[in-house]
Amino acid sequence: MALGTATDAYELRFDAGRICLDLLATTHPDERLDSVEVLCTWITRSGLVPSGTPLTHADAEWLVRFRELRGRIGQLVRGSLAPEPWPSYDIALAQVNGLARAAPPAPCAVRGEDGTLVRRLDHPPECVALLGAVARDALELLTDPVARAGLRECEGDNCPIVYLDTSRGRRRRWCSSEVCGNRERVARHRRRAALARA
């Protein structure tokens, strides 16, 4: 991606199994939250707000705050995967706990064009409410022993993505079978072919 260009929406991933983990995935392989517009796309596609929710009031401060929360959640998630959490773990935990206190955006049901009920927000969401929703998701994940036991770091080369393994038998190895899994299968095939030629 060229410097100064916005991330294409298709480059955002939502396959880590939780909103907080999908936020962590926005750092790989490069910074994905590179503009307010991309952040607004991420907020909508993650399901934090219903499609069509106006986010025109979002600004550069939102981008800074979401990136800061992402860093704190990363410390907590990676700390939960380590044998012993490092000293900054407690600081990150206090900050995420503080953000989780914010009330989430208030939903309401309205009739859609076809007469069915659809979810909307009663007013445009504030940044702190959205941060609070992501922070609560992280705390729920990390305090649920069953969910926490399903946390995995991708085994793909140079892939730091952490995902929730909900597969049968909990044997999932990659963040995405189509991305890292495919790379691994291709590399394995090339190794076998090289050995066969030797």
Phi and psi restraints in degrees (value plus and minus 20) as a CYANA .aco file:
   2 ALA   PHI     -90.3   -50.3
   2 ALA   PSI     127.8   167.8
   3 LEU   PHI     -81.0   -41.0
   3 LEU   PSI     116.3   156.3
   4 GLY   PHI      66.4   106.4
   4 GLY   PSI     -18.9    21.1
   5 THR   PHI    -120.0   -80.0
   5 THR   PSI     130.0   170.0
   6 ALA   PHI     -97.4   -57.4
   6 ALA   PSI     128.2   168.2
   7 THR   PHI     -86.7   -46.7
   7 THR   PSI     114.3   154.3
   8 ASP   PHI     -90.0   -50.0
   8 ASP   PSI     124.2   164.2
   9 ALA   PHI     -77.6   -37.6
   9 ALA   PSI     -52.4   -12.4
  10 TYR   PHI     -89.1   -49.1
  10 TYR   PSI     -36.2     3.8
  11 GLU   PHI    -100.3   -60.3
  11 GLU   PSI     -31.5     8.5
  12 LEU   PHI    -100.0   -60.0
  12 LEU   PSI     116.4   156.4
  13 ARG   PHI    -132.0   -92.0
  13 ARG   PSI     122.9   162.9
  14 PHE   PHI    -155.7  -115.7
  14 PHE   PSI      29.2    69.2
  15 ASP   PHI    -144.2  -104.2
  15 ASP   PSI      -4.0    36.0
  16 ALA   PHI    -104.3   -64.3
  16 ALA   PSI     -33.2     6.8
  17 GLY   PHI      81.9   121.9
  17 GLY   PSI     -33.9     6.1
  18 ARG   PHI    -169.1  -129.1
  18 ARG   PSI     131.8   171.8
  19 ILE   PHI     -79.7   -39.7
  19 ILE   PSI     -63.8   -23.8
  20 CYS   PHI     -83.4   -43.4
  20 CYS   PSI     -55.3   -15.3
  21 LEU   PHI     -94.8   -54.8
  21 LEU   PSI     -53.4   -13.4
  22 ASP   PHI     -84.3   -44.3
  22 ASP   PSI     -55.0   -15.0
  23 LEU   PHI     -84.7   -44.7
  23 LEU   PSI     -61.5   -21.5
  24 LEU   PHI     -80.7   -40.7
  24 LEU   PSI     -54.7   -14.7
  25 ALA   PHI     -88.6   -48.6
  25 ALA   PSI     -30.3     9.7
  26 THR   PHI     -95.6   -55.6
  26 THR   PSI     -16.3    23.7
  27 THR   PHI    -120.8   -80.8
  27 THR   PSI     -25.3    14.7
  28 HIS   PHI    -141.2  -101.2
  28 HIS   PSI     118.2   158.2
  29 PRO   PHI     -99.4   -59.4
  29 PRO   PSI     -35.6     4.4
  30 ASP   PHI    -151.5  -111.5
  30 ASP   PSI     154.4   194.4
  31 GLU   PHI     -80.0   -40.0
  31 GLU   PSI     101.6   141.6
  32 ARG   PHI    -114.1   -74.1
  32 ARG   PSI     -54.0   -14.0
  33 LEU   PHI    -103.7   -63.7
  33 LEU   PSI      52.8    92.8
  34 ASP   PHI    -121.0   -81.0
  34 ASP   PSI     -15.3    24.7
  35 SER   PHI    -181.2  -141.2
  35 SER   PSI     143.1   183.1
  36 VAL   PHI     -83.8   -43.8
  36 VAL   PSI     -56.4   -16.4
  37 GLU   PHI     -82.0   -42.0
  37 GLU   PSI     -63.0   -23.0
  38 VAL   PHI     -87.0   -47.0
  38 VAL   PSI     -59.5   -19.5
  39 LEU   PHI     -78.8   -38.8
  39 LEU   PSI     -65.1   -25.1
  40 CYS   PHI     -82.5   -42.5
  40 CYS   PSI     -58.6   -18.6
  41 THR   PHI     -82.9   -42.9
  41 THR   PSI     -64.0   -24.0
  42 TRP   PHI     -82.3   -42.3
  42 TRP   PSI     -64.5   -24.5
  43 ILE   PHI     -78.1   -38.1
  43 ILE   PSI     -64.8   -24.8
  44 THR   PHI     -90.7   -50.7
  44 THR   PSI     -68.5   -28.5
  45 ARG   PHI     -88.7   -48.7
  45 ARG   PSI     -43.9    -3.9
  46 SER   PHI     -94.6   -54.6
  46 SER   PSI     -36.2     3.8
  47 GLY   PHI      71.7   111.7
  47 GLY   PSI     -13.3    26.7
  48 LEU   PHI     -84.2   -44.2
  48 LEU   PSI     -52.1   -12.1
  49 VAL   PHI    -152.3  -112.3
  49 VAL   PSI     132.7   172.7
  50 PRO   PHI     -85.7   -45.7
  50 PRO   PSI     131.3   171.3
  51 SER   PHI     -76.1   -36.1
  51 SER   PSI     117.8   157.8
  52 GLY   PHI      70.8   110.8
  52 GLY   PSI     -22.4    17.6
  53 THR   PHI     -87.7   -47.7
  53 THR   PSI     107.1   147.1
  54 PRO   PHI     -89.1   -49.1
  54 PRO   PSI     109.0   149.0
  55 LEU   PHI    -144.9  -104.9
  55 LEU   PSI       9.0    49.0
  56 THR   PHI     -86.4   -46.4
  56 THR   PSI     -37.1     2.9
  57 HIS   PHI    -104.2   -64.2
  57 HIS   PSI     -25.2    14.8
  58 ALA   PHI     -86.9   -46.9
  58 ALA   PSI     122.5   162.5
  59 ASP   PHI    -159.7  -119.7
  59 ASP   PSI    -193.6  -153.6
  60 ALA   PHI     -80.2   -40.2
  60 ALA   PSI     -48.8    -8.8
  61 GLU   PHI     -83.4   -43.4
  61 GLU   PSI     -56.2   -16.2
  62 TRP   PHI     -80.3   -40.3
  62 TRP   PSI     -64.1   -24.1
  63 LEU   PHI     -80.0   -40.0
  63 LEU   PSI     -65.8   -25.8
  64 VAL   PHI     -81.2   -41.2
  64 VAL   PSI     -65.6   -25.6
  65 ARG   PHI     -88.8   -48.8
  65 ARG   PSI     -58.0   -18.0
  66 PHE   PHI     -87.7   -47.7
  66 PHE   PSI     -58.9   -18.9
  67 ARG   PHI     -85.8   -45.8
  67 ARG   PSI     -59.3   -19.3
  68 GLU   PHI     -82.9   -42.9
  68 GLU   PSI     -65.4   -25.4
  69 LEU   PHI     -81.7   -41.7
  69 LEU   PSI     -61.8   -21.8
  70 ARG   PHI     -76.6   -36.6
  70 ARG   PSI     -63.0   -23.0
  71 GLY   PHI     -83.1   -43.1
  71 GLY   PSI     -61.9   -21.9
  72 ARG   PHI     -86.9   -46.9
  72 ARG   PSI     -63.8   -23.8
  73 ILE   PHI     -83.4   -43.4
  73 ILE   PSI     -58.8   -18.8
  74 GLY   PHI     -79.5   -39.5
  74 GLY   PSI     -62.0   -22.0
  75 GLN   PHI     -82.2   -42.2
  75 GLN   PSI     -62.4   -22.4
  76 LEU   PHI     -88.3   -48.3
  76 LEU   PSI     -65.6   -25.6
  77 VAL   PHI     -86.0   -46.0
  77 VAL   PSI     -67.8   -27.8
  78 ARG   PHI     -87.3   -47.3
  78 ARG   PSI     -53.2   -13.2
  79 GLY   PHI     -85.1   -45.1
  79 GLY   PSI     -53.7   -13.7
  80 SER   PHI     -93.9   -53.9
  80 SER   PSI     -40.3    -0.3
  81 LEU   PHI    -107.3   -67.3
  81 LEU   PSI     -36.6     3.4
  82 ALA   PHI    -106.4   -66.4
  82 ALA   PSI     136.3   176.3
  83 PRO   PHI     -80.9   -40.9
  83 PRO   PSI     -59.5   -19.5
  84 GLU   PHI    -156.7  -116.7
  84 GLU   PSI     106.8   146.8
  85 PRO   PHI     -82.7   -42.7
  85 PRO   PSI     125.5   165.5
  86 TRP   PHI    -103.8   -63.8
  86 TRP   PSI     149.3   189.3
  87 PRO   PHI     -75.9   -35.9
  87 PRO   PSI     -56.3   -16.3
  88 SER   PHI     -90.5   -50.5
  88 SER   PSI     -29.3    10.7
  89 TYR   PHI     -78.1   -38.1
  89 TYR   PSI     -65.9   -25.9
  90 ASP   PHI     -86.0   -46.0
  90 ASP   PSI     -55.4   -15.4
  91 ILE   PHI     -87.1   -47.1
  91 ILE   PSI     -65.8   -25.8
  92 ALA   PHI     -81.5   -41.5
  92 ALA   PSI     -61.4   -21.4
  93 LEU   PHI     -81.8   -41.8
  93 LEU   PSI     -63.6   -23.6
  94 ALA   PHI     -82.1   -42.1
  94 ALA   PSI     -60.7   -20.7
  95 GLN   PHI     -88.6   -48.6
  95 GLN   PSI     -61.7   -21.7
  96 VAL   PHI     -88.3   -48.3
  96 VAL   PSI     -60.5   -20.5
  97 ASN   PHI     -77.8   -37.8
  97 ASN   PSI     -62.9   -22.9
  98 GLY   PHI     -82.1   -42.1
  98 GLY   PSI     -63.9   -23.9
  99 LEU   PHI     -87.5   -47.5
  99 LEU   PSI     -52.9   -12.9
 100 ALA   PHI     -86.6   -46.6
 100 ALA   PSI     -35.3     4.7
 101 ARG   PHI     -93.1   -53.1
 101 ARG   PSI     -39.3     0.7
 102 ALA   PHI     -86.8   -46.8
 102 ALA   PSI     121.5   161.5
 103 ALA   PHI     -89.3   -49.3
 103 ALA   PSI     118.7   158.7
 104 PRO   PHI     -91.6   -51.6
 104 PRO   PSI     143.5   183.5
 105 PRO   PHI     -78.4   -38.4
 105 PRO   PSI     116.9   156.9
 106 ALA   PHI    -102.8   -62.8
 106 ALA   PSI      98.7   138.7
 107 PRO   PHI    -104.9   -64.9
 107 PRO   PSI     139.2   179.2
 108 CYS   PHI    -165.4  -125.4
 108 CYS   PSI     139.7   179.7
 109 ALA   PHI    -123.9   -83.9
 109 ALA   PSI     113.4   153.4
 110 VAL   PHI    -151.9  -111.9
 110 VAL   PSI     138.4   178.4
 111 ARG   PHI     -97.4   -57.4
 111 ARG   PSI     110.6   150.6
 112 GLY   PHI    -100.8   -60.8
 112 GLY   PSI     159.1   199.1
 113 GLU   PHI     -78.5   -38.5
 113 GLU   PSI     -51.6   -11.6
 114 ASP   PHI    -110.9   -70.9
 114 ASP   PSI     -16.0    24.0
 115 GLY   PHI      73.9   113.9
 115 GLY   PSI     -31.8     8.2
 116 THR   PHI     -99.7   -59.7
 116 THR   PSI     137.2   177.2
 117 LEU   PHI     -98.9   -58.9
 117 LEU   PSI     116.6   156.6
 118 VAL   PHI    -149.2  -109.2
 118 VAL   PSI     133.8   173.8
 119 ARG   PHI    -105.7   -65.7
 119 ARG   PSI     114.8   154.8
 120 ARG   PHI    -157.2  -117.2
 120 ARG   PSI     149.0   189.0
 121 LEU   PHI    -121.5   -81.5
 121 LEU   PSI     125.1   165.1
 122 ASP   PHI     -93.5   -53.5
 122 ASP   PSI     -35.7     4.3
 123 HIS   PHI    -179.4  -139.4
 123 HIS   PSI     141.2   181.2
 124 PRO   PHI     -75.9   -35.9
 124 PRO   PSI     116.6   156.6
 125 PRO   PHI     -92.7   -52.7
 125 PRO   PSI     127.1   167.1
 126 GLU   PHI    -105.9   -65.9
 126 GLU   PSI     134.1   174.1
 127 CYS   PHI     -77.5   -37.5
 127 CYS   PSI     -65.1   -25.1
 128 VAL   PHI     -82.2   -42.2
 128 VAL   PSI     -53.3   -13.3
 129 ALA   PHI     -87.6   -47.6
 129 ALA   PSI     -60.4   -20.4
 130 LEU   PHI     -90.2   -50.2
 130 LEU   PSI     -61.0   -21.0
 131 LEU   PHI     -80.5   -40.5
 131 LEU   PSI     -61.2   -21.2
 132 GLY   PHI     -81.4   -41.4
 132 GLY   PSI     -58.9   -18.9
 133 ALA   PHI     -84.5   -44.5
 133 ALA   PSI     -61.8   -21.8
 134 VAL   PHI     -89.4   -49.4
 134 VAL   PSI     -61.0   -21.0
 135 ALA   PHI     -82.3   -42.3
 135 ALA   PSI     -62.3   -22.3
 136 ARG   PHI     -83.5   -43.5
 136 ARG   PSI     -59.0   -19.0
 137 ASP   PHI     -80.2   -40.2
 137 ASP   PSI     -62.6   -22.6
 138 ALA   PHI     -84.6   -44.6
 138 ALA   PSI     -63.7   -23.7
 139 LEU   PHI     -86.5   -46.5
 139 LEU   PSI     -58.6   -18.6
 140 GLU   PHI     -83.7   -43.7
 140 GLU   PSI     -61.0   -21.0
 141 LEU   PHI     -83.3   -43.3
 141 LEU   PSI     -67.8   -27.8
 142 LEU   PHI     -97.2   -57.2
 142 LEU   PSI     -36.4     3.6
 143 THR   PHI    -121.6   -81.6
 143 THR   PSI     -21.4    18.6
 144 ASP   PHI    -117.6   -77.6
 144 ASP   PSI      88.6   128.6
 145 PRO   PHI     -77.6   -37.6
 145 PRO   PSI     -56.6   -16.6
 146 VAL   PHI     -88.8   -48.8
 146 VAL   PSI     -67.4   -27.4
 147 ALA   PHI     -85.1   -45.1
 147 ALA   PSI     -65.1   -25.1
 148 ARG   PHI     -78.7   -38.7
 148 ARG   PSI     -56.0   -16.0
 149 ALA   PHI     -86.6   -46.6
 149 ALA   PSI     -39.3     0.7
 150 GLY   PHI    -109.6   -69.6
 150 GLY   PSI     -19.4    20.6
 151 LEU   PHI     -89.9   -49.9
 151 LEU   PSI     111.8   151.8
 152 ARG   PHI    -157.7  -117.7
 152 ARG   PSI     128.8   168.8
 153 GLU   PHI    -121.1   -81.1
 153 GLU   PSI     115.8   155.8
 154 CYS   PHI     -75.4   -35.4
 154 CYS   PSI     118.3   158.3
 155 GLU   PHI    -107.7   -67.7
 155 GLU   PSI     -18.4    21.6
 156 GLY   PHI     -87.4   -47.4
 156 GLY   PSI     130.5   170.5
 157 ASP   PHI     -78.2   -38.2
 157 ASP   PSI     106.5   146.5
 158 ASN   PHI      37.0    77.0
 158 ASN   PSI       9.8    49.8
 159 CYS   PHI    -131.4   -91.4
 159 CYS   PSI      92.6   132.6
 160 PRO   PHI    -111.8   -71.8
 160 PRO   PSI     -12.8    27.2
 161 ILE   PHI     -86.6   -46.6
 161 ILE   PSI     112.7   152.7
 162 VAL   PHI    -123.6   -83.6
 162 VAL   PSI     115.3   155.3
 163 TYR   PHI    -155.4  -115.4
 163 TYR   PSI     146.4   186.4
 164 LEU   PHI    -118.7   -78.7
 164 LEU   PSI      95.9   135.9
 165 ASP   PHI    -105.2   -65.2
 165 ASP   PSI      86.8   126.8
 166 THR   PHI    -131.8   -91.8
 166 THR   PSI      -5.5    34.5
 167 SER   PHI     -90.2   -50.2
 167 SER   PSI     138.6   178.6
 168 ARG   PHI     -82.1   -42.1
 168 ARG   PSI     108.0   148.0
 169 GLY   PHI      59.3    99.3
 169 GLY   PSI     -22.2    17.8
 170 ARG   PHI      30.8    70.8
 170 ARG   PSI      30.9    70.9
 171 ARG   PHI    -133.8   -93.8
 171 ARG   PSI      -7.6    32.4
 172 ARG   PHI     -83.7   -43.7
 172 ARG   PSI     114.3   154.3
 173 ARG   PHI    -129.7   -89.7
 173 ARG   PSI     -43.5    -3.5
 174 TRP   PHI    -143.9  -103.9
 174 TRP   PSI     135.6   175.6
 175 CYS   PHI     -81.2   -41.2
 175 CYS   PSI     -54.7   -14.7
 176 SER   PHI    -168.5  -128.5
 176 SER   PSI     107.9   147.9
 177 SER   PHI     -84.7   -44.7
 177 SER   PSI     -52.8   -12.8
 178 GLU   PHI     -95.4   -55.4
 178 GLU   PSI     -46.9    -6.9
 179 VAL   PHI    -119.3   -79.3
 179 VAL   PSI    -101.8   -61.8
 180 CYS   PHI     -88.7   -48.7
 180 CYS   PSI     -57.8   -17.8
 181 GLY   PHI     -82.3   -42.3
 181 GLY   PSI     -63.1   -23.1
 182 ASN   PHI     -84.2   -44.2
 182 ASN   PSI     -62.1   -22.1
 183 ARG   PHI     -78.9   -38.9
 183 ARG   PSI     -62.4   -22.4
 184 GLU   PHI     -86.0   -46.0
 184 GLU   PSI     -61.6   -21.6
 185 ARG   PHI     -85.0   -45.0
 185 ARG   PSI     -59.9   -19.9
 186 VAL   PHI     -84.6   -44.6
 186 VAL   PSI     -64.8   -24.8
 187 ALA   PHI     -82.3   -42.3
 187 ALA   PSI     -61.1   -21.1
 188 ARG   PHI     -83.0   -43.0
 188 ARG   PSI     -62.7   -22.7
 189 HIS   PHI     -81.3   -41.3
 189 HIS   PSI     -63.6   -23.6
 190 ARG   PHI     -84.6   -44.6
 190 ARG   PSI     -59.3   -19.3
 191 ARG   PHI     -83.3   -43.3
 191 ARG   PSI     -64.4   -24.4
 192 ARG   PHI     -83.7   -43.7
 192 ARG   PSI     -61.0   -21.0
 193 ALA   PHI     -85.7   -45.7
 193 ALA   PSI     -57.8   -17.8
 194 ALA   PHI     -87.5   -47.5
 194 ALA   PSI     -59.4   -19.4
 195 LEU   PHI     -86.7   -46.7
 195 LEU   PSI     -58.2   -18.2
 196 ALA   PHI     -85.5   -45.5
 196 ALA   PSI     -55.9   -15.9
 197 ARG   PHI     -93.1   -53.1
 197 ARG   PSI     -47.7    -7.7
